């Protein structure tokens, strides 16, 4: 049931065409869509890649090296892939709502504090906007999209 919904999502989104636009292609072997769909479905099955590769290797259609080569390929444009997927999803959701709604984009630069850490990769001193002090940690920039209802002059028209 879950796999059929994931297949439906990938088909309606046109993910195979999006992958080609983002330079996702292989000369031989398992198609990129199949690998991405399998890795994507692991999240919804409550599994992680490492445990699935070591314990349930019959669940996957490919070997460990294929998965890691796919994830680490420098030719694949992951940022463009995410941008195109989100654009299609926003346009789809935008078409479902009425004209009394306005799209908004929300940016948040949260601090992930690691004051007790000494040797952590990419650890830096960052300014905390809430305490107005510098501390060790990371900045996490998050972008969100939402729909905001416009005010209506009369409730009968909304």
Secondary structure, DSSP 8 states (H G I E B T S, - for coil): -HHHHHHHHHHHHTHHHHHHHTT---SSSS-HHHHHHHHHHHHHTT--HHHHHHT-GGGSSS-HHHHHHHHH-TTS-HHHHHHHHHHHHHHHHHHHS-TTEEEEEEEEEEEEE-TT-SS-TT-EEEEETTTTEEEEEEEEEEEEEEEEE---SSGGG-
